[in-house]
Amino acid sequence: MSKSGLLVSTAVGLTLAAGGPASALNGAHHNGMLKKRMNAQRLPGAPARPQRAVGPAQSGKLKEVFVIDTWSTDQVSLGSGFSSLESTTIKCKTDCTIIADGLLQEASYYSYNTIALCPAVDGYFMNGSCPFGAAFAPQHAPSGAYAPVPIMANISVGAGTHTAEFYVYTVAPAYLGGYQIDYHVYK
């Protein structure tokens, strides 16, 4: 091999080692193969770009005005479908946000049964209302034992008197033990 052939083969070998076969062929050191690929939804101005969720109309931090606590220690039999649990009146002097949080105890002897807790204000389900819980059957809890079911939901409403209602939805008949529901009112 001649000296010039050795130099050319060394140069080609170093180019292939440093930049890969594509850079050696098109003469570019970085041809875009090393750039991180970008999802089309993340490009600025992409039509399918997801929007941020919009919160309550109030600006800044919310200030709690008052809390209404409700509870019961009674045991109640629930049929399948919606059952009305309670109704409470809430008065807002200005626009306000109502947050309902609570814990209910439920038991069922049907393996396919699920429960959804559905707080509503003025006939409208709150944001985060009616999530289905897991199946509550004897294999999940000892016979006659109740399983806790939590809920937290919110809604922004205008000034005035509002009716907060709490519904329970079950696929099959179930039993409701004690519960506590708190309605936090913020301005």
Backbone as CSV, one residue per row, in Angstrom:
resi,resn,N_x,N_y,N_z,CA_x,CA_y,CA_z,C_x,C_y,C_z
1,MET,0.860,-1.151,0.000,0.000,0.000,0.000,0.915,1.225,0.000
2,SER,0.530,2.211,-0.819,1.346,3.421,-0.913,1.060,4.330,0.263
3,LYS,1.918,5.323,0.413,1.782,6.266,1.507,0.479,7.057,1.365
4,SER,0.121,7.486,0.174,-1.111,8.252,-0.022,-2.349,7.369,0.200
5,GLY,-2.282,6.109,-0.196,-3.394,5.181,0.039,-3.595,4.931,1.520
6,LEU,-2.481,4.834,2.250,-2.548,4.642,3.685,-3.177,5.858,4.355
7,LEU,-2.808,7.050,3.911,-3.372,8.268,4.483,-4.875,8.365,4.208
8,VAL,-5.287,8.016,2.986,-6.710,8.072,2.633,-7.492,7.045,3.438
9,SER,-6.987,5.825,3.561,-7.709,4.802,4.323,-7.759,5.164,5.801
10,THR,-6.716,5.774,6.336,-6.725,6.215,7.734,-7.747,7.332,7.919
11,ALA,-7.802,8.261,6.996,-8.758,9.362,7.089,-10.191,8.848,7.012
12,VAL,-10.459,7.909,6.116,-11.794,7.328,6.005,-12.142,6.560,7.268
13,GLY,-11.215,5.820,7.796,-11.451,5.059,9.026,-11.745,5.971,10.203
14,LEU,-10.997,7.039,10.339,-11.250,7.983,11.425,-12.594,8.685,11.253
15,THR,-12.956,9.022,10.019,-14.245,9.662,9.759,-15.386,8.723,10.121
16,LEU,-15.279,7.460,9.739,-16.314,6.481,10.087,-16.400,6.280,11.583
17,ALA,-15.285,6.238,12.261,-15.278,6.022,13.705,-15.868,7.216,14.439
18,ALA,-15.598,8.418,13.979,-16.055,9.620,14.673,-17.512,9.941,14.367
19,GLY,-17.951,9.785,13.136,-19.288,10.256,12.777,-20.221,9.204,12.256
20,GLY,-19.790,7.988,12.095,-20.674,6.955,11.574,-20.662,6.953,10.062
21,PRO,-21.269,5.939,9.447,-21.226,5.795,8.007,-21.978,6.896,7.270
22,ALA,-23.058,7.429,7.833,-23.829,8.447,7.137,-23.030,9.732,7.001
23,SER,-22.265,10.125,8.045,-21.497,11.360,7.926,-20.343,11.203,6.967
24,ALA,-19.803,10.004,6.868,-18.698,9.800,5.928,-19.210,9.885,4.501
25,LEU,-20.456,9.455,4.253,-20.980,9.448,2.899,-21.395,10.833,2.428
26,ASN,-22.028,11.622,3.298,-22.474,12.928,2.827,-21.533,14.050,3.235
27,GLY,-20.432,13.742,3.887,-19.417,14.730,4.190,-19.745,15.626,5.364
28,ALA,-20.869,15.450,6.031,-21.207,16.301,7.169,-20.776,15.635,8.458
29,HIS,-20.337,16.466,9.404,-19.929,15.910,10.684,-21.155,15.527,11.515
30,HIS,-22.155,16.441,11.613,-23.418,16.144,12.303,-24.529,16.319,11.292
31,ASN,-25.195,15.261,10.965,-26.226,15.324,9.937,-27.638,15.282,10.505
32,GLY,-27.816,15.485,11.800,-29.155,15.471,12.381,-29.517,14.144,13.006
33,MET,-28.722,13.113,12.763,-29.045,11.816,13.363,-28.802,11.835,14.867
34,LEU,-27.962,12.723,15.332,-27.653,12.775,16.745,-28.625,13.648,17.513
35,LYS,-29.484,14.410,16.804,-30.440,15.268,17.479,-31.549,14.422,18.109
36,LYS,-32.066,14.908,19.235,-33.154,14.219,19.909,-34.440,14.398,19.105
37,ARG,-35.137,13.309,18.869,-36.397,13.383,18.133,-37.453,14.029,19.017
38,MET,-38.340,14.788,18.417,-39.345,15.515,19.173,-40.735,15.028,18.802
39,ASN,-41.588,14.880,19.798,-42.974,14.502,19.580,-43.690,15.666,18.898
40,ALA,-44.503,15.406,17.898,-45.168,16.470,17.151,-46.110,17.285,18.031
41,GLN,-46.684,16.683,19.072,-47.584,17.422,19.945,-46.835,18.448,20.785
42,ARG,-45.549,18.305,20.945,-44.788,19.225,21.783,-44.188,20.380,21.008
43,LEU,-44.346,20.375,19.715,-43.832,21.478,18.918,-44.681,22.718,19.156
44,PRO,-44.063,23.897,19.206,-44.856,25.119,19.410,-45.874,25.294,18.291
45,GLY,-47.115,25.584,18.666,-48.160,25.831,17.690,-48.731,24.591,17.036
46,ALA,-48.384,23.404,17.516,-48.924,22.177,16.925,-50.433,22.136,17.157
47,PRO,-51.216,21.680,16.173,-52.669,21.710,16.329,-53.192,20.804,17.433
48,ALA,-52.505,19.719,17.747,-52.990,18.794,18.766,-52.308,19.012,20.106
49,ARG,-51.706,20.182,20.287,-51.002,20.461,21.540,-52.012,20.488,22.692
50,PRO,-51.784,19.695,23.745,-52.724,19.671,24.867,-52.708,21.000,25.629
51,GLN,-53.872,21.426,26.074,-53.994,22.681,26.812,-53.941,22.411,28.309
52,ARG,-53.466,23.381,29.058,-53.459,23.261,30.509,-54.876,23.370,31.042
53,ALA,-55.134,22.666,32.123,-56.447,22.732,32.750,-56.647,24.108,33.369
54,VAL,-57.857,24.629,33.276,-58.172,25.925,33.839,-58.845,25.706,35.178
55,GLY,-58.353,26.368,36.205,-58.889,26.212,37.554,-60.051,27.146,37.807
56,PRO,-60.378,27.365,39.081,-61.479,28.252,39.431,-61.235,29.674,38.924
57,ALA,-62.310,30.431,38.786,-62.224,31.772,38.236,-61.483,32.738,39.166
58,GLN,-61.369,32.406,40.441,-60.713,33.291,41.381,-59.223,33.375,41.078
59,SER,-58.634,34.525,41.389,-57.196,34.669,41.189,-56.500,34.565,42.540
60,GLY,-55.264,34.122,42.543,-54.521,33.979,43.786,-54.963,32.768,44.573
61,LYS,-54.607,32.774,45.840,-54.972,31.652,46.707,-56.403,31.802,47.205
62,LEU,-57.052,30.665,47.388,-58.407,30.674,47.912,-58.370,30.828,49.422
63,LYS,-59.349,31.522,49.967,-59.446,31.721,51.419,-60.709,31.017,51.899
64,GLU,-60.544,30.111,52.880,-61.693,29.379,53.396,-62.581,30.311,54.207
65,VAL,-63.887,30.288,53.896,-64.850,31.138,54.569,-65.518,30.372,55.711
66,PHE,-66.020,29.160,55.425,-66.630,28.324,56.465,-66.688,26.879,56.001
67,VAL,-67.020,25.992,56.948,-67.131,24.554,56.676,-68.457,24.064,57.234
68,ILE,-69.131,23.214,56.471,-70.334,22.545,56.953,-69.997,21.063,57.049
69,ASP,-70.085,20.512,58.251,-69.805,19.092,58.491,-71.120,18.340,58.621
70,THR,-71.227,17.215,57.928,-72.390,16.342,58.063,-71.890,14.921,58.315
71,TRP,-72.657,14.152,59.057,-72.261,12.775,59.325,-73.464,11.952,59.761
72,SER,-73.264,10.656,59.745,-74.288,9.729,60.212,-73.596,8.454,60.683
73,THR,-74.174,7.830,61.683,-73.662,6.543,62.157,-74.653,5.419,61.869
74,ASP,-75.729,5.754,61.143,-76.752,4.759,60.801,-76.248,3.799,59.735
75,GLN,-76.790,2.596,59.750,-76.537,1.631,58.684,-77.753,1.641,57.764
76,VAL,-77.477,1.726,56.458,-78.556,1.862,55.488,-78.360,0.827,54.390
77,SER,-79.468,0.221,53.926,-79.411,-0.666,52.762,-79.602,0.177,51.509
78,LEU,-78.737,-0.039,50.529,-78.822,0.692,49.264,-79.262,-0.250,48.155
79,GLY,-80.178,0.193,47.327,-80.540,-0.572,46.142,-79.548,-0.260,45.035
80,SER,-79.633,-0.962,43.935,-78.740,-0.646,42.819,-79.195,0.664,42.189
81,GLY,-78.247,1.398,41.603,-78.541,2.692,40.993,-78.206,3.823,41.948
82,PHE,-78.786,5.000,41.693,-78.528,6.183,42.516,-79.390,6.185,43.765
83,SER,-78.794,6.562,44.895,-79.513,6.753,46.152,-79.108,8.111,46.705
84,SER,-80.079,8.914,47.105,-79.794,10.220,47.687,-79.410,10.026,49.150
85,LEU,-78.270,10.565,49.529,-77.772,10.386,50.889,-78.151,11.554,51.776
86,GLU,-77.966,12.790,51.278,-78.272,13.965,52.085,-78.376,15.198,51.200
87,SER,-78.893,16.275,51.801,-79.010,17.556,51.124,-78.696,18.656,52.126
88,THR,-77.890,19.649,51.707,-77.448,20.726,52.588,-77.549,22.047,51.835
89,THR,-77.928,23.118,52.534,-77.996,24.441,51.931,-76.727,25.212,52.248
90,ILE,-76.136,25.834,51.213,-74.910,26.617,51.363,-75.182,28.009,50.806
91,LYS,-74.882,29.053,51.594,-75.092,30.433,51.169,-73.744,31.093,50.917
92,CYS,-73.576,31.626,49.710,-72.347,32.341,49.336,-72.694,33.809,49.132
93,LYS,-71.996,34.717,49.828,-72.232,36.157,49.664,-71.661,36.651,48.343
94,THR,-70.568,36.032,47.884,-69.944,36.368,46.604,-69.704,35.061,45.849
95,ASP,-69.070,35.132,44.683,-68.686,33.905,43.980,-67.849,33.061,44.929
96,CYS,-68.041,31.763,44.906,-67.287,30.902,45.817,-66.983,29.547,45.173
97,THR,-66.063,28.843,45.783,-65.719,27.488,45.381,-66.082,26.563,46.534
98,ILE,-66.786,25.498,46.226,-67.197,24.530,47.238,-66.405,23.252,47.000
99,ILE,-65.755,22.772,48.047,-65.017,21.510,47.974,-65.681,20.531,48.935
100,ALA,-66.098,19.394,48.408,-66.698,18.343,49.236,-65.666,17.239,49.416
101,ASP,-65.378,16.914,50.658,-64.526,15.752,50.915,-65.193,14.916,51.983
102,GLY,-65.006,13.623,51.862,-65.684,12.751,52.800,-65.158,11.335,52.766
103,LEU,-65.676,10.559,53.690,-65.319,9.150,53.804,-66.583,8.388,54.179
104,LEU,-66.918,7.407,53.366,-68.085,6.570,53.621,-67.638,5.136,53.806
105,GLN,-68.429,4.356,54.525,-68.145,2.931,54.702,-69.194,2.142,53.933
106,GLU,-68.711,1.206,53.105,-69.613,0.449,52.248,-69.275,-1.025,52.334
107,ALA,-70.301,-1.859,52.226,-70.100,-3.312,52.199,-71.073,-3.917,51.191
108,SER,-70.628,-4.982,50.531,-71.468,-5.664,49.559,-71.064,-7.130,49.518
109,TYR,-72.002,-7.975,49.159,-71.710,-9.403,49.060,-71.660,-9.871,47.608
110,TYR,-71.647,-8.936,46.666,-71.563,-9.253,45.249,-70.160,-8.935,44.740
111,SER,-69.510,-9.897,44.116,-68.119,-9.721,43.694,-67.970,-8.666,42.598
112,TYR,-68.990,-8.388,41.840,-68.909,-7.426,40.742,-69.341,-6.021,41.147
113,ASN,-69.756,-5.816,42.382,-70.311,-4.537,42.795,-69.233,-3.463,42.905
114,THR,-69.540,-2.296,42.404,-68.683,-1.128,42.562,-69.544,0.024,43.057
115,ILE,-68.880,1.047,43.584,-69.598,2.183,44.159,-69.008,3.471,43.603
116,ALA,-69.860,4.473,43.423,-69.419,5.804,43.016,-70.074,6.811,43.955
117,LEU,-69.284,7.751,44.452,-69.786,8.814,45.314,-69.939,10.063,44.456
118,CYS,-71.131,10.658,44.492,-71.468,11.714,43.538,-72.024,12.964,44.216
119,PRO,-71.148,13.856,44.711,-71.663,15.118,45.243,-72.094,16.037,44.103
120,ALA,-73.160,16.803,44.320,-73.696,17.714,43.309,-74.100,19.020,43.982
121,VAL,-74.057,20.117,43.222,-74.529,21.416,43.704,-75.510,21.950,42.675
122,ASP,-76.704,22.294,43.136,-77.766,22.814,42.271,-78.062,21.889,41.096
123,GLY,-77.943,20.595,41.302,-78.255,19.616,40.266,-77.111,19.300,39.321
124,TYR,-75.929,19.921,39.499,-74.772,19.659,38.652,-73.727,18.881,39.449
125,PHE,-73.261,17.768,38.892,-72.214,17.014,39.579,-70.955,17.871,39.663
126,MET,-70.264,17.755,40.787,-69.037,18.518,40.997,-67.886,17.932,40.171
127,ASN,-66.831,18.722,39.958,-65.628,18.238,39.273,-64.996,17.138,40.112
128,GLY,-64.689,16.005,39.517,-64.128,14.871,40.253,-65.190,14.001,40.899
129,SER,-66.439,14.247,40.568,-67.552,13.514,41.149,-67.741,12.173,40.449
130,CYS,-68.282,11.222,41.127,-68.674,9.908,40.617,-67.534,9.018,40.120
131,PRO,-66.372,9.020,40.770,-65.370,8.025,40.352,-65.795,6.655,40.880
132,PHE,-65.634,5.619,40.059,-65.986,4.275,40.506,-64.870,3.712,41.360
133,GLY,-65.244,3.143,42.504,-64.285,2.484,43.378,-64.129,1.031,42.975
134,ALA,-63.281,0.337,43.689,-63.036,-1.078,43.417,-64.242,-1.906,43.865
135,ALA,-64.251,-3.122,43.439,-65.319,-4.027,43.856,-65.165,-4.337,45.340
136,PHE,-66.269,-4.265,46.070,-66.248,-4.549,47.504,-67.027,-5.827,47.737
137,ALA,-66.319,-6.891,47.911,-66.960,-8.192,48.073,-66.342,-8.905,49.277
138,PRO,-66.927,-10.017,49.699,-66.402,-10.720,50.870,-64.921,-11.080,50.753
139,GLN,-64.412,-11.313,49.537,-63.002,-11.671,49.437,-62.094,-10.474,49.727
140,HIS,-62.636,-9.239,49.648,-61.847,-8.044,49.935,-61.923,-7.649,51.403
141,ALA,-62.969,-8.012,52.073,-63.137,-7.679,53.488,-63.853,-8.838,54.175
142,PRO,-63.615,-9.030,55.461,-64.319,-10.100,56.170,-65.832,-9.887,56.123
143,SER,-66.564,-10.949,56.221,-68.017,-10.880,56.158,-68.551,-9.868,57.174
144,GLY,-69.382,-8.960,56.701,-69.972,-7.966,57.583,-69.077,-6.760,57.827
145,ALA,-67.857,-6.747,57.312,-66.949,-5.622,57.521,-67.186,-4.571,56.443
146,TYR,-66.985,-3.334,56.816,-67.153,-2.235,55.881,-65.794,-1.785,55.351
147,ALA,-65.784,-1.356,54.085,-64.570,-0.829,53.466,-64.722,0.686,53.328
148,PRO,-63.669,1.458,53.641,-63.766,2.912,53.515,-63.685,3.351,52.047
149,VAL,-64.490,4.335,51.680,-64.495,4.877,50.326,-64.354,6.397,50.441
150,PRO,-63.225,6.962,49.974,-63.032,8.413,50.080,-63.561,9.157,48.847
151,ILE,-63.815,10.454,49.008,-64.224,11.315,47.890,-63.700,12.723,48.141
152,MET,-63.288,13.405,47.064,-62.978,14.828,47.111,-63.357,15.398,45.747
153,ALA,-64.209,16.434,45.750,-64.681,17.044,44.512,-64.879,18.536,44.745
154,ASN,-64.957,19.314,43.661,-65.101,20.763,43.804,-65.964,21.343,42.701
155,ILE,-66.462,22.566,42.950,-67.226,23.300,41.938,-67.190,24.777,42.300
156,SER,-67.121,25.647,41.302,-67.198,27.095,41.507,-68.610,27.549,41.159
157,VAL,-69.205,28.377,42.043,-70.579,28.843,41.851,-70.640,30.345,42.106
158,GLY,-71.730,30.960,41.676,-71.936,32.387,41.886,-72.527,32.670,43.255
159,ALA,-72.721,33.950,43.539,-73.303,34.361,44.821,-74.748,33.873,44.905
160,GLY,-75.188,33.556,46.121,-76.565,33.127,46.329,-76.654,31.876,47.185
161,THR,-77.848,31.329,47.273,-78.102,30.126,48.052,-78.040,28.919,47.121
162,HIS,-77.290,27.918,47.535,-77.078,26.720,46.713,-77.451,25.476,47.510
163,THR,-77.906,24.454,46.808,-78.260,23.180,47.428,-77.191,22.151,47.076
164,ALA,-76.491,21.670,48.085,-75.486,20.622,47.898,-76.143,19.288,48.239
165,GLU,-76.080,18.358,47.303,-76.668,17.033,47.505,-75.577,15.987,47.349
166,PHE,-75.761,14.871,48.001,-74.780,13.799,47.915,-75.497,12.520,47.517
167,TYR,-75.064,11.946,46.378,-75.652,10.709,45.863,-74.620,9.590,45.933
168,VAL,-75.116,8.370,46.101,-74.279,7.176,46.062,-74.821,6.297,44.944
169,TYR,-73.931,5.823,44.064,-74.339,4.936,42.981,-73.694,3.574,43.198
170,THR,-74.486,2.512,43.173,-73.954,1.156,43.270,-74.512,0.320,42.123
171,VAL,-73.703,-0.622,41.665,-74.123,-1.501,40.583,-75.130,-2.525,41.102
172,ALA,-74.901,-3.028,42.301,-75.783,-4.023,42.923,-76.135,-3.531,44.330
173,PRO,-77.120,-4.128,44.964,-77.446,-3.719,46.327,-76.223,-3.789,47.244
174,ALA,-76.175,-2.843,48.191,-75.032,-2.755,49.105,-75.510,-2.207,50.434
175,TYR,-74.586,-2.104,51.371,-74.877,-1.567,52.695,-73.959,-0.383,52.951
176,LEU,-74.535,0.690,53.479,-73.770,1.879,53.816,-73.672,1.978,55.326
177,GLY,-72.455,2.087,55.823,-72.234,2.268,57.257,-72.175,3.751,57.571
178,GLY,-71.413,4.114,58.581,-71.272,5.518,58.942,-70.538,6.305,57.869
179,TYR,-70.754,7.628,57.858,-70.061,8.485,56.903,-69.866,9.868,57.500
180,GLN,-68.926,10.607,56.934,-68.756,12.025,57.232,-68.423,12.737,55.936
181,ILE,-69.133,13.833,55.684,-68.905,14.652,54.498,-68.727,16.087,54.955
182,ASP,-67.662,16.734,54.503,-67.397,18.128,54.836,-67.483,18.971,53.569
183,TYR,-68.220,20.080,53.652,-68.323,21.024,52.551,-67.515,22.265,52.939
184,HIS,-66.367,22.457,52.299,-65.509,23.607,52.548,-65.870,24.682,51.529
185,VAL,-66.142,25.900,52.003,-66.523,26.992,51.116,-65.389,28.013,51.109
186,TYR,-64.894,28.325,49.903,-63.781,29.263,49.721,-64.240,30.443,48.874
187,LYS,-63.618,31.604,49.123,-63.875,32.743,48.238,-62.608,33.157,47.553
